[in-house]
């Protein structure tokens, strides 16, 4: 018995695999991408509008101006949100885009660590979980 599928049978000439409880990880990944992307876009919008609201210290340690990082986070967050919607459909292309944008979000937040270390670390951890769910258990979402 596989850890990813149970119960196999034949439907016509097609081999059928039944989805397991692991498909919940895909739903988790899609929802977390939507939540994380929405929060990241909102945070980026605030940083782009007025960088005084976002950081009270450590802004000198950033690699780019905080307003520029705000635009980067707003764009990446919007793409992550939209990819999360696509992941919920079980589409292979949406999962691939999900892995790519979660990776971009991870890199973006790694570079944002000097400004907001706790927030960026939380988003990095969630991005790793999302990448795991999409790559290991992604094909099961089609079965549901």
N, C-alpha and C positions, 0 to 999 in steps of 0.2 A: 504494500500500500504506500503510495507516494505521499509526501508531506504537503503537496500542493493540490492534488486531485484525488477524489474518491469516486467510486461507482462509475464504471465504464460500460458502455453498451453500444449497440449499433442502431442508428437511425437511418434506414434506407441503406445507401452505400457509404454513408459518412460515419466516421468514428466519433463518438460523443464522449466528452469528459464533463463530469459534473463539478461545478465550482464548490470550493470548501469555504470554511469560515475565514480563511485568509483574504477573501475578497473584501472584507471589511477594511483591510489596510489600504486598498485602493480608494475606497470612499473616504477614509481618514485623510489620505494624501490629497485628494481633490478638495475636501473641505478646508484642510489646513493651508493649502495653497491659496484658496480664496480669502481666508481670514488673514493670513500672513501678508499676502499681496495687497489687500485692502489697507491693512495697518501700515505697511511699508510705503504705499503711495500717499497715504494721509500724512505720515511723518515727513516724507519728502516734500509734500506741498507746503507744510508749515516751515520747513527749513528753507525752501526756495523763496517764500514770501518774506519771512523775517527770521534770519538766523540767530537773532538775539533770544528768541523764544526757545530754541532747541538746545543750545549748549551754553553753559555758564562758565565752563573752564575747559582746558585741554584743546581748544579750537586751533591753537598754534601747532599741534601735533598732526593735524590732518594733512593728507597728501594733496588735496585740492581744496579750494575755497568751500566753505560749508554750504553756500547757496548752490554751487555746482553739484555737490554731493546730494543736495535736496532734489535737484532735477534728475540725477541718475537714479536715486531711490524711487522717485515718483514714476519714472518710465518703467523701471524693472518691476516695481510693485504692480503696476497696471497689467503688464504682460503676464506676471505670475498669476494674478487673479483670473484673467481670461483663460489661461492654460488650465487652471483648476476647474473651470466650468467644462472644458473639453475633456478632461480626465474622467469626469463623472459619466461620460457617455461610453467609456471603454474603448475608444478609438485608439489605434496604434499610433497614428501621427500625433494625437493629443498627448499620449504618454511620452513620446520622444521629445516633443516640445516641452512637456512638463519637466523632464530630466534636464534639458538644456537650460530652461529658465530657473529651475531650482539651483542649478550649478552657478548660473550668473548671479542669482540672489546671494548664494553663499560667498562668492568672491566679493561682491559689492559690500556685503556686511563685514567681511574680514577687513576690508580697507576702511570701513567705518568704525572699527573697534576703538581708535583713540578718542572719538567723540562720545560714543555711547557704548561702553564695554559690556554692560549687562544685557541691554537690548540686543546688540549685535550677536552676542554669544547665544542667546535664546533662539534667534532666527537661524543662526548657523546650525544648531542642533536640530531644529525642525526641518531644515533643508536636507540634512543627512537622512532623517527618517523618511521624508518624502521620496528622495532618490532611491532608498532601499525598497520602499513599497512599490514604486513604479517599475523598478527593474526586476525584482524577484517575483512579484505576484501580479504584475500588470495584466497578463493575458487572461486571467480569471475574470476580469470585469466584463469581458464580452459575453460570458456564459450566463450572466445574471439578467 
